[in-house]
Amino acid sequence: MRVNIKKLNENAVIPTYGSEYAAGADLYACIDGDMVIAPHATVLVPTGFAMQLPEGLAGFIYARSGLATKRSLAPANKVGVIDCDYRGEVKVALHNHSDEEQRVAKGERIAQLVIAPYIKADFCESGELSDTVRGAGGFGSTGEK
């Protein structure tokens, strides 16, 4: 599948896959120097590129497991969503979950991008919904007896 990428900054790094079967492509920080993220703060980290996803696909930005577990840095919104009609710069809202300053270096891998299909629903108001065994049972209700 072809995804057109437009570099908005000459130092931008095109996303890369770390292995043959990787689902997520690494996104790289396109910054001039180190960026400091204060404890419990969120910053927008630019990638320096925009892209054109094919219709019917969306980009999902997830944490890199090593960055999240070793340095407590992960996307603030947990999963970022890039719609196929978005043409602006891809940025990562990176949150520091730790009690210490964290530094992001120029060109560092900051998140991963997974491209996946989505289904667009036709939401219809209805006065009645079908019955199920679960019914209106909410959070944690399927494990109760």
DSSP file (Angstrom, degrees, kcal/mol; ACC not computed):
  #  RESIDUE AA STRUCTURE BP1 BP2  ACC     N-H-->O    O-->H-N    N-H-->O    O-->H-N    TCO  KAPPA ALPHA  PHI   PSI    X-CA   Y-CA   Z-CA
    1    1 A M              0   0    0      0, 0.0     2,-0.4     0, 0.0     0, 0.0   0.000 360.0 360.0 360.0 133.6    0.0    0.0    0.0
    2    2 A R        -     0   0    0      2,-0.0     2,-0.5    51,-0.0     0, 0.0  -0.776 360.0-175.0 -94.4 131.5    1.4    3.4   -1.0
    3    3 A V        -     0   0    0     -2,-0.4     2,-0.3    50,-0.1    50,-0.2  -0.980  21.4-137.1-124.6 116.4    1.2    6.3    1.5
    4    4 A N  E     -A   52   0A   0     48,-0.9    48,-2.3    -2,-0.5     2,-0.4  -0.571  19.7-163.7 -75.9 132.4    2.4    9.7    0.2
    5    5 A I  E     -A   51   0A   0     -2,-0.3     2,-0.5    46,-0.2    46,-0.2  -0.953   7.3-161.0-118.4 133.9    4.5   11.6    2.6
    6    6 A K  E     -A   50   0A   0     44,-3.0    44,-2.4    -2,-0.4     2,-0.4  -0.966  17.1-138.1-115.2 117.4    5.3   15.3    2.3
    7    7 A K  E     -A   49   0A   0     -2,-0.5    42,-0.3    42,-0.2     3,-0.1  -0.611  20.2-179.1 -73.3 126.4    8.3   16.5    4.2
    8    8 A L  S    S+     0   0    0     40,-3.3     2,-0.4    -2,-0.4    41,-0.2   0.517  77.0  37.5 -97.8 -11.3    7.5   19.9    5.9
    9    9 A N  S >  S-     0   0    0     39,-1.3     3,-2.1    38,-0.1    -1,-0.2  -0.996  79.6-132.7-141.0 133.3   11.0   20.1    7.4
   10   10 A E  T 3  S+     0   0    0     -2,-0.4    -1,-0.1     1,-0.3    -3,-0.0   0.737 107.6  56.4 -61.5 -21.4   14.2   18.9    5.6
   11   11 A N  T 3  S+     0   0    0      2,-0.1    -1,-0.3    19,-0.1    20,-0.1   0.429  79.5 123.6 -89.8   0.8   15.2   17.0    8.8
   12   12 A A    <   -     0   0    0     -3,-2.1     2,-0.5    36,-0.3    36,-0.1  -0.304  54.7-141.1 -62.9 144.4   12.1   15.0    8.9
   13   13 A V        -     0   0    0     34,-0.6    15,-0.4    15,-0.2     3,-0.1  -0.938  16.1-124.9-109.0 127.1   12.5   11.2    9.0
   14   14 A I        -     0   0    0     -2,-0.5    12,-0.1     1,-0.1    34,-0.0  -0.457  43.6 -91.3 -65.5 139.3   10.0    9.1    7.0
   15   15 A P        -     0   0    0      0, 0.0     2,-0.3     0, 0.0    12,-0.2  -0.193  49.3-163.0 -53.4 143.9    8.4    6.5    9.3
   16   16 A T  E     -B   26   0B   0     10,-1.1    10,-3.4    -3,-0.1     2,-0.4  -0.956  18.1-125.6-131.8 149.9   10.2    3.2    9.3
   17   17 A Y  E     -B   25   0B   0     -2,-0.3     8,-0.2     8,-0.3     3,-0.0  -0.812  12.9-148.5 -93.9 134.4    9.3   -0.4   10.4
   18   18 A G  S    S+     0   0    0      6,-0.5     2,-0.3    -2,-0.4    -1,-0.1   0.680  77.2  10.2 -77.6 -19.2   11.7   -2.0   12.9
   19   19 A S  S >  S-     0   0    0      1,-0.1     3,-1.3     0, 0.0    -1,-0.1  -0.956  84.4 -95.6-152.5 169.6   11.2   -5.5   11.6
   20   20 A E  T 3  S+     0   0    0     -2,-0.3    -1,-0.1     1,-0.3    -2,-0.0   0.828 123.1  33.9 -58.3 -35.4    9.7   -7.4    8.8
   21   21 A Y  T 3  S+     0   0    0     -3,-0.0    -1,-0.3    -4,-0.0     2,-0.1   0.190  82.7 136.3-110.6  16.2    6.4   -8.1   10.7
   22   22 A A    <   -     0   0    0     -3,-1.3    -5,-0.0     1,-0.2     3,-0.0  -0.430  39.6-160.7 -64.8 133.7    6.1   -4.9   12.7
   23   23 A A  S    S+     0   0    0     -2,-0.1    92,-0.4     1,-0.1     2,-0.4   0.797  74.5  59.7 -82.5 -31.3    2.6   -3.6   12.7
   24   24 A G  S    S-     0   0    0     90,-0.1    -6,-0.5    88,-0.0     2,-0.4  -0.820  72.6-144.6-105.5 138.4    3.7   -0.1   13.8
   25   25 A A  E     -BC  17 113B   0     88,-2.7    88,-3.1    -2,-0.4    -8,-0.3  -0.835  31.0-111.1 -96.4 135.5    6.1    2.2   12.0
   26   26 A D  E     -BC  16 112B   0    -10,-3.4   -10,-1.1    -2,-0.4     2,-0.4  -0.401  24.5-149.3 -68.4 138.4    8.3    4.4   14.1
   27   27 A L  E     - C   0 111B   0     84,-2.7    83,-2.8   -12,-0.2    84,-1.0  -0.895  14.0-146.3-106.6 140.5    7.7    8.1   14.2
   28   28 A Y  E     - C   0 109B   0    -15,-0.4     2,-0.4    -2,-0.4    81,-0.2  -0.848  17.0-111.9-115.0 142.4   10.7   10.4   14.8
   29   29 A A        -     0   0    0     79,-2.8    78,-2.5    -2,-0.4     2,-0.9  -0.561  23.0-160.0 -70.1 123.7   11.0   13.7   16.7
   30   30 A C        +     0   0    0     16,-3.0     2,-0.3    -2,-0.4    18,-0.1  -0.743  41.2 133.6-106.9  82.2   11.8   16.5   14.2
   31   31 A I        -     0   0    0     -2,-0.9     3,-0.1   -20,-0.1     4,-0.1  -0.872  62.5-124.0-130.1 159.8   13.2   19.1   16.6
   32   32 A D  S    S-     0   0    0     -2,-0.3     2,-0.2     2,-0.1    -1,-0.1   0.828  87.6 -17.5 -75.6 -32.9   16.3   21.3   16.5
   33   33 A G  S    S-     0   0    0      1,-0.1    71,-0.1    71,-0.1    -1,-0.1  -0.829 102.4 -34.8-154.1-170.7   17.7   20.1   19.8
   34   34 A D        -     0   0    0     -2,-0.2     2,-0.5    71,-0.1    71,-0.2  -0.273  52.1-148.2 -58.0 142.1   16.7   18.3   22.9
   35   35 A M  E     -F  104   0C   0     69,-2.9    69,-2.8    -4,-0.1     2,-0.5  -0.966   8.7-145.3-113.0 127.8   13.2   18.9   24.1
   36   36 A V  E     -F  103   0C   0     -2,-0.5     2,-0.6    67,-0.2    67,-0.2  -0.800   8.0-162.4 -96.1 131.8   12.6   18.8   27.9
   37   37 A I  E     -F  102   0C   0     65,-3.4    65,-2.3    -2,-0.5     3,-0.1  -0.958  17.5-138.0-114.4 115.7    9.3   17.5   29.1
   38   38 A A    >   -     0   0    0     -2,-0.6     3,-1.9    63,-0.2    58,-0.3  -0.211  41.2 -73.0 -65.9 159.2    8.6   18.5   32.7
   39   39 A P  T 3  S+     0   0    0      0, 0.0    60,-0.2     0, 0.0    -1,-0.2  -0.303 118.4   0.9 -55.2 133.4    7.1   15.9   35.2
   40   40 A H  T 3  S+     0   0    0     56,-1.4     2,-0.3    58,-0.8    57,-0.1   0.698 106.5 127.0  61.0  23.3    3.4   15.2   34.4
   41   41 A A    <   -     0   0    0     -3,-1.9    55,-2.7    55,-0.2     2,-0.4  -0.705  49.9-142.7-107.6 161.4    3.5   17.6   31.5
   42   42 A T  E     -G   95   0D   0     -2,-0.3     2,-0.3    53,-0.2    53,-0.2  -0.978  17.1-178.6-123.7 135.9    2.5   17.2   27.9
   43   43 A V  E     -G   94   0D   0     51,-2.3    51,-2.3    -2,-0.4     2,-0.7  -0.963  29.9-120.1-130.1 151.0    4.2   18.6   24.8
   44   44 A L  E     -G   93   0D   0     -2,-0.3    49,-0.2    49,-0.2    -2,-0.0  -0.821  28.4-160.8 -89.1 118.7    3.4   18.4   21.1
   45   45 A V  E     -G   92   0D   0     47,-3.0    47,-2.4    -2,-0.7     2,-0.1  -0.892  11.5-139.0-103.5 118.2    6.4   16.9   19.4
   46   46 A P  E     -G   91   0D   0      0, 0.0   -16,-3.0     0, 0.0    45,-0.2  -0.409  13.5-163.6 -74.7 151.4    6.5   17.5   15.6
   47   47 A T        -     0   0    0     43,-1.5   -34,-0.6   -18,-0.2   -19,-0.2   0.550  36.2-127.2-104.3 -15.3    7.5   14.8   13.1
   48   48 A G  S    S+     0   0    0     42,-0.3   -40,-3.3     1,-0.2   -39,-1.3   0.594  74.1  86.8  81.5  10.3    8.1   17.3   10.3
   49   49 A F  E     -A    7   0A   0     41,-0.4    41,-2.8   -42,-0.3     2,-0.3  -0.965  54.5-155.9-140.6 159.3    5.9   15.5    7.8
   50   50 A A  E     -A    6   0A   0    -44,-2.4   -44,-3.0    -2,-0.3     2,-0.3  -0.853  21.0-160.3-121.0 162.0    2.3   15.3    6.5
   51   51 A M  E     -A    5   0A   0     37,-0.5     2,-0.6    -2,-0.3   -46,-0.2  -0.950  20.6-134.0-144.6 164.5    0.8   12.3    4.8
   52   52 A Q  E     -A    4   0A   0    -48,-2.3   -48,-0.9    -2,-0.3    32,-0.1  -0.914  24.8-162.4-121.7 100.3   -2.1   11.3    2.5
   53   53 A L        -     0   0    0     -2,-0.6     3,-0.1    33,-0.3   -50,-0.1  -0.595  29.3-103.4 -81.2 143.8   -3.7    8.1    3.8
   54   54 A P    >   -     0   0    0      0, 0.0     3,-1.8     0, 0.0    -1,-0.1  -0.319  48.3 -87.2 -62.8 149.0   -5.9    6.1    1.3
   55   55 A E  T 3  S+     0   0    0      1,-0.3     3,-0.1    29,-0.1    -3,-0.0  -0.287 116.0  30.9 -56.8 138.8   -9.6    6.5    1.7
   56   56 A G  T 3  S+     0   0    0      1,-0.3    62,-1.5    -3,-0.1     2,-0.3   0.363 104.6  93.1  91.3  -4.5  -11.0    4.0    4.2
   57   57 A L  E <   -D  117   0B   0     -3,-1.8     2,-0.3    60,-0.2    -1,-0.3  -0.883  51.9-168.9-119.8 153.2   -7.9    3.9    6.3
   58   58 A A  E     -D  116   0B   0     58,-2.5    58,-2.4    -2,-0.3     2,-0.5  -0.943  21.4-123.2-133.8 157.0   -6.8    5.9    9.4
   59   59 A G  E     -DE 115  82B   0     23,-2.5    23,-3.3    -2,-0.3     2,-0.5  -0.877  21.2-161.3-102.0 134.7   -3.5    6.3   11.2
   60   60 A F  E     -DE 114  81B   0     54,-3.0    54,-2.8    -2,-0.5     2,-0.6  -0.970   7.2-148.8-119.3 123.3   -3.4    5.4   14.9
   61   61 A I  E     +DE 113  80B   0     19,-2.6    19,-2.0    -2,-0.5     2,-0.3  -0.824  23.7 176.1 -97.3 119.1   -0.5    6.7   17.0
   62   62 A Y  E     -D  112   0B   0     50,-2.9    50,-2.6    -2,-0.6    17,-0.1  -0.742  33.7 -91.5-116.7 163.4    0.4    4.4   19.8
   63   63 A A        -     0   0    0     15,-0.4     2,-0.5    -2,-0.3    48,-0.2  -0.357  34.9-118.6 -67.4 151.4    3.2    4.5   22.5
   64   64 A R     >  -     0   0    0     46,-0.4     4,-2.4     9,-0.3     5,-0.2  -0.855  24.7-136.3 -86.5 128.4    6.5    2.8   21.9
   65   65 A S  H  > S+     0   0    0     -2,-0.5     4,-2.6     1,-0.2     5,-0.3   0.872  99.8  49.6 -60.1 -40.7    6.7    0.1   24.6
   66   66 A G  H  > S+     0   0    0      2,-0.2     4,-2.5     1,-0.2     5,-0.4   0.908 112.1  47.4 -65.1 -42.2   10.3    0.8   25.5
   67   67 A L  H  > S+     0   0    0      1,-0.2     6,-1.7     2,-0.2     4,-1.4   0.885 115.1  46.9 -65.9 -39.1    9.8    4.6   25.8
   68   68 A A  H  X S+     0   0    0     -4,-2.4     4,-0.8     4,-0.2    -2,-0.2   0.918 119.6  36.9 -70.4 -43.6    6.7    4.0   27.9
   69   69 A T  H  < S+     0   0    0     -4,-2.6    -2,-0.2    -5,-0.2    -3,-0.2   0.855 125.5  35.7 -81.3 -34.6    8.1    1.4   30.3
   70   70 A K  H  < S+     0   0    0     -4,-2.5    -3,-0.2    -5,-0.3    -2,-0.2   0.789 136.1  17.1 -89.6 -29.2   11.7    2.8   30.6
   71   71 A R  H  < S-     0   0    0     -4,-1.4    27,-0.3    -5,-0.4    -3,-0.2   0.344  93.8-121.8-128.8   5.2   11.1    6.5   30.6
   72   72 A S     <  +     0   0    0     -4,-0.8    25,-3.1     1,-0.2     2,-0.5   0.798  63.5 140.4  59.3  32.4    7.3    6.9   31.3
   73   73 A L  E     +H   96   0D   0     -6,-1.7    -9,-0.3    23,-0.2    -1,-0.2  -0.932  16.4 142.1-109.7 124.9    6.7    8.8   28.0
   74   74 A A  E     -H   95   0D   0     21,-1.8    21,-3.1    -2,-0.5    37,-0.1  -0.982  58.4 -71.2-154.3 157.9    3.5    8.0   26.0
   75   75 A P  E >   -H   94   0D   0      0, 0.0     3,-1.5     0, 0.0    19,-0.3  -0.302  39.7-137.6 -54.7 133.7    0.9    9.7   23.9
   76   76 A A  T 3  S+     0   0    0     17,-3.9    18,-0.1     1,-0.3     3,-0.0   0.839 104.3  48.4 -63.6 -35.1   -1.3   11.9   26.2
   77   77 A N  T 3  S-     0   0    0     16,-0.4     2,-3.0     1,-0.1    -1,-0.3   0.237 105.5-130.5 -91.8  14.6   -4.5   10.9   24.5
   78   78 A K  S <  S+     0   0    0     -3,-1.5     2,-0.4    -4,-0.0   -15,-0.4  -0.267  89.9  26.6  68.1 -54.2   -3.4    7.2   24.7
   79   79 A V  S    S-     0   0    0     -2,-3.0     2,-0.3   -17,-0.1   -17,-0.2  -0.956  76.6-151.9-137.5 119.1   -4.2    6.7   20.9
   80   80 A G  E     -E   61   0B   0    -19,-2.0   -19,-2.6    -2,-0.4     2,-0.5  -0.662  12.0-147.5 -85.6 145.6   -4.0    9.5   18.4
   81   81 A V  E     -E   60   0B   0     -2,-0.3     2,-0.6   -21,-0.2   -21,-0.2  -0.962   9.5-166.6-119.1 127.4   -6.2    9.2   15.4
   82   82 A I  E     -E   59   0B   0    -23,-3.3   -23,-2.5    -2,-0.5     2,-0.1  -0.950  17.2-145.0-112.7 113.1   -5.2   10.6   12.0
   83   83 A D    >   -     0   0    0     -2,-0.6     3,-1.6   -25,-0.2   -30,-0.2  -0.382  21.8-116.1 -75.0 155.0   -8.1   10.8    9.5
   84   84 A C  T 3  S+     0   0    0    -27,-0.3   -31,-0.3     1,-0.3    -1,-0.1   0.666 114.3  54.3 -69.1 -14.9   -7.6   10.1    5.8
   85   85 A D  T 3  S+     0   0    0    -33,-0.1     2,-0.4   -31,-0.0    -1,-0.3   0.401  82.6 108.1 -97.5   3.8   -8.6   13.7    4.9
   86   86 A Y    <   +     0   0    0     -3,-1.6   -33,-0.3     1,-0.1   -35,-0.2  -0.664  36.2 171.2 -81.2 131.6   -6.1   15.3    7.3
   87   87 A R        +     0   0    0     -2,-0.4    -1,-0.1   -37,-0.1     3,-0.1   0.248  41.4 105.1-124.1  10.3   -3.2   17.0    5.5
   88   88 A G  S    S-     0   0    0      1,-0.2   -37,-0.5   -38,-0.1     2,-0.1  -0.237  83.7 -65.4 -84.1 178.3   -1.5   18.8    8.4
   89   89 A E        -     0   0    0    -39,-0.2     2,-0.5     1,-0.1   -39,-0.3  -0.382  49.3-120.3 -64.9 137.2    1.7   17.9   10.2
   90   90 A V        +     0   0    0    -41,-2.8   -43,-1.5    -2,-0.1   -41,-0.4  -0.702  40.8 177.3 -77.6 123.4    1.7   14.7   12.2
   91   91 A K  E     -G   46   0D   0     -2,-0.5     2,-0.5   -45,-0.2   -47,-0.1  -0.935  23.4-139.4-128.3 152.2    2.5   15.6   15.8
   92   92 A V  E     -G   45   0D   0    -47,-2.4   -47,-3.0    -2,-0.3     2,-1.4  -0.957   9.1-143.7-114.9 122.2    2.6   13.5   18.9
   93   93 A A  E     -G   44   0D   0     -2,-0.5   -17,-3.9   -49,-0.2     2,-0.5  -0.698  30.4-165.8 -81.2  92.8    1.2   14.8   22.2
   94   94 A L  E     -GH  43  75D   0    -51,-2.3   -51,-2.3    -2,-1.4     2,-0.4  -0.722   4.0-160.6 -92.3 126.1    3.8   13.2   24.4
   95   95 A H  E     -GH  42  74D   0    -21,-3.1   -21,-1.8    -2,-0.5     2,-0.8  -0.874  13.7-141.3-110.7 137.3    3.1   13.0   28.1
   96   96 A N  E     - H   0  73D   0    -55,-2.7   -56,-1.4    -2,-0.4   -23,-0.2  -0.856  17.7-179.0 -95.5 106.8    5.7   12.5   30.9
   97   97 A H        +     0   0    0    -25,-3.1    -1,-0.1    -2,-0.8   -24,-0.1   0.464  54.6  89.8 -83.9  -2.2    4.1   10.2   33.5
   98   98 A S  S    S-     0   0    0    -26,-0.3   -58,-0.8   -27,-0.3     4,-0.1  -0.309  82.2-121.5 -92.9 175.8    7.1   10.3   35.7
   99   99 A D  S    S+     0   0    0    -60,-0.2     2,-0.3    -2,-0.1    -1,-0.1   0.275  91.4  72.1 -95.2   7.9    8.2   12.6   38.6
  100  100 A E  S    S-     0   0    0    -62,-0.1    -2,-0.2   -63,-0.0   -60,-0.2  -0.900  91.8 -96.4-124.3 152.1   11.4   13.5   36.7
  101  101 A E        -     0   0    0     -2,-0.3     2,-0.4   -62,-0.1   -63,-0.2  -0.350  39.1-156.6 -58.7 143.7   12.2   15.7   33.7
  102  102 A Q  E     -F   37   0C   0    -65,-2.3   -65,-3.4    -4,-0.1     2,-0.4  -0.973   1.9-146.4-124.9 144.0   12.5   13.7   30.5
  103  103 A R  E     -F   36   0C   0     -2,-0.4     2,-0.5   -67,-0.2   -67,-0.2  -0.904   3.0-158.5-112.1 137.3   14.5   14.7   27.4
  104  104 A V  E     -F   35   0C   0    -69,-2.8   -69,-2.9    -2,-0.4     2,-0.2  -0.966  19.3-144.4-110.6 127.9   13.6   13.9   23.8
  105  105 A A    >   -     0   0    0     -2,-0.5     3,-2.2   -71,-0.2   -76,-0.3  -0.578  29.0 -87.7 -93.3 153.8   16.5   14.1   21.4
  106  106 A K  T 3  S+     0   0    0      1,-0.3   -76,-0.2    -2,-0.2    -1,-0.1  -0.367 116.4  12.3 -54.2 128.2   16.4   15.3   17.8
  107  107 A G  T 3  S+     0   0    0    -78,-2.5    -1,-0.3     1,-0.3     2,-0.1   0.493  92.4 146.7  80.4   3.0   15.6   12.3   15.6
  108  108 A E    <   -     0   0    0     -3,-2.2   -79,-2.8   -79,-0.1     2,-0.5  -0.437  57.7-109.5 -72.8 146.0   14.5   10.1   18.5
  109  109 A R  E     +C   28   0B   0    -81,-0.2   -81,-0.3     1,-0.1    -1,-0.1  -0.660  44.0 170.0 -75.0 123.2   11.7    7.5   18.0
  110  110 A I  E     -     0   0B   0    -83,-2.8   -46,-0.4    -2,-0.5     2,-0.3   0.617  54.7 -13.9-115.4 -17.5    8.8    8.9   19.9
  111  111 A A  E     -C   27   0B   0    -84,-1.0   -84,-2.7   -48,-0.2     2,-0.4  -0.944  63.7-108.9-167.8 179.2    5.7    6.8   19.0
  112  112 A Q  E     -CD  26  62B   0    -50,-2.6   -50,-2.9    -2,-0.3     2,-0.5  -0.983  17.5-142.3-131.5 146.6    4.5    4.3   16.4
  113  113 A L  E     -CD  25  61B   0    -88,-3.1   -88,-2.7    -2,-0.4     2,-0.5  -0.913  13.1-171.7-109.5 122.9    2.0    4.6   13.6
  114  114 A V  E     - D   0  60B   0    -54,-2.8   -54,-3.0    -2,-0.5     2,-0.5  -0.967  11.1-152.2-112.7 128.2   -0.4    1.8   12.8
  115  115 A I  E     + D   0  59B   0     -2,-0.5   -56,-0.2   -92,-0.4    -2,-0.0  -0.878  27.8 160.0-101.4 128.3   -2.5    2.1    9.7
  116  116 A A  E     - D   0  58B   0    -58,-2.4   -58,-2.5    -2,-0.5     2,-0.1  -0.978  39.4-103.4-146.9 155.0   -5.8    0.3    9.8
  117  117 A P  E     - D   0  57B   0      0, 0.0     2,-0.3     0, 0.0   -60,-0.2  -0.393  34.5-160.5 -74.2 158.1   -9.2    0.2    8.1
  118  118 A Y        -     0   0    0    -62,-1.5     2,-0.5    -2,-0.1     0, 0.0  -0.939  14.4-129.2-135.7 160.1  -12.2    1.7    9.8
  119  119 A I        -     0   0    0     -2,-0.3     2,-0.6     0, 0.0   -63,-0.0  -0.950  16.1-144.4-111.3 126.3  -16.0    1.3    9.5
  120  120 A K        -     0   0    0     -2,-0.5     2,-0.1     2,-0.0    -2,-0.0  -0.823  23.1-144.3 -91.5 119.5  -18.1    4.4    9.2
  121  121 A A        -     0   0    0     -2,-0.6     2,-0.7     1,-0.0    -1,-0.0  -0.462  11.1-138.6 -85.1 153.1  -21.4    3.8   11.0
  122  122 A D        -     0   0    0     -2,-0.1     2,-0.3     2,-0.0    -1,-0.0  -0.890  28.1-150.0-106.8  95.2  -24.8    5.1   10.0
  123  123 A F        -     0   0    0     -2,-0.7     2,-0.4     1,-0.0    -2,-0.0  -0.529  17.0-174.2 -74.6 126.1  -26.1    6.1   13.5
  124  124 A C        -     0   0    0     -2,-0.3     2,-0.2     2,-0.0    -2,-0.0  -0.981  23.7-125.6-125.9 127.5  -29.9    5.7   13.7
  125  125 A E        -     0   0    0     -2,-0.4     2,-0.3     2,-0.0    -2,-0.0  -0.487  33.8-179.9 -69.4 138.0  -32.1    6.8   16.6
  126  126 A S        -     0   0    0     -2,-0.2     3,-0.0     1,-0.1    -2,-0.0  -0.999  32.5-146.9-141.6 141.2  -34.3    3.9   17.9
  127  127 A G  S    S+     0   0    0     -2,-0.3     2,-0.3     1,-0.1    -1,-0.1   0.691  87.8  37.9 -78.1 -18.9  -36.8    3.8   20.7
  128  128 A E        -     0   0    0      0, 0.0     2,-0.3     0, 0.0    -1,-0.1  -0.974  62.4-162.9-136.0 146.2  -36.0    0.1   21.4
  129  129 A L        -     0   0    0     -2,-0.3    -2,-0.0    -3,-0.0     0, 0.0  -0.925  36.4 -96.6-122.7 152.6  -32.9   -2.1   21.4
  130  130 A S        -     0   0    0     -2,-0.3     2,-0.2     1,-0.1    -1,-0.0  -0.308  42.1-110.0 -67.0 152.4  -32.8   -5.9   21.4
  131  131 A D        -     0   0    0      3,-0.0     2,-0.3     2,-0.0    -1,-0.1  -0.546  36.7-179.9 -81.6 147.3  -32.4   -7.7   24.7
  132  132 A T        -     0   0    0     -2,-0.2     4,-0.1     1,-0.1     0, 0.0  -0.908  41.9-108.7-137.1 167.4  -29.2   -9.6   25.6
  133  133 A V  S    S+     0   0    0     -2,-0.3    -1,-0.1     1,-0.2    -2,-0.0   0.898 120.9  47.2 -62.7 -40.4  -28.1  -11.6   28.6
  134  134 A R  S >  S+     0   0    0      1,-0.2     3,-1.7     2,-0.1    -1,-0.2   0.886  83.7 168.1 -70.3 -39.3  -25.8   -8.9   29.7
  135  135 A G  T 3   -     0   0    0      1,-0.2    -1,-0.2     2,-0.0    -2,-0.1  -0.405  68.8 -17.7  63.0-131.1  -28.3   -6.1   29.3
  136  136 A A  T 3  S+     0   0    0     -2,-0.1    -1,-0.2    -4,-0.1     2,-0.1   0.245  91.6 140.6 -94.2  11.7  -27.2   -2.8   30.8
  137  137 A G    <   -     0   0    0     -3,-1.7     3,-0.1     1,-0.1     5,-0.1  -0.359  32.5-173.3 -58.2 129.1  -24.5   -4.3   32.9
  138  138 A G    >   +     0   0    0      1,-0.2     3,-2.6     3,-0.1     4,-0.4   0.221  39.4   7.6-105.1-139.1  -21.5   -2.0   32.8
  139  139 A F  T 3  S-     0   0    0      1,-0.3    -1,-0.2     2,-0.1     0, 0.0  -0.170 132.3  -6.8 -53.1 118.6  -17.9   -1.8   34.0
  140  140 A G  T >  S+     0   0    0     -3,-0.1     3,-1.0     1,-0.1     4,-0.3   0.484  96.1 123.0  78.7   3.2  -16.8   -5.2   35.4
  141  141 A S  G X   +     0   0    0     -3,-2.6     3,-0.9     1,-0.2    -2,-0.1   0.750  60.6  65.2 -73.7 -22.4  -20.3   -6.7   35.2
  142  142 A T  G 3  S+     0   0    0     -4,-0.4    -1,-0.2     1,-0.2    -3,-0.1   0.686 101.7  50.1 -75.7 -14.0  -19.4   -9.7   33.0
  143  143 A G  G <  S+     0   0    0     -3,-1.0    -1,-0.2     2,-0.0    -2,-0.2   0.468  91.4 100.6 -98.3  -3.0  -17.2  -11.1   35.8
  144  144 A E    <         0   0    0     -3,-0.9    -4,-0.0    -4,-0.3    -3,-0.0  -0.507 360.0 360.0 -84.3 151.5  -19.8  -10.8   38.5
  145  145 A K              0   0    0     -2,-0.2    -1,-0.1     0, 0.0    -4,-0.0   0.318 360.0 360.0-130.6 360.0  -22.0  -13.8   39.7
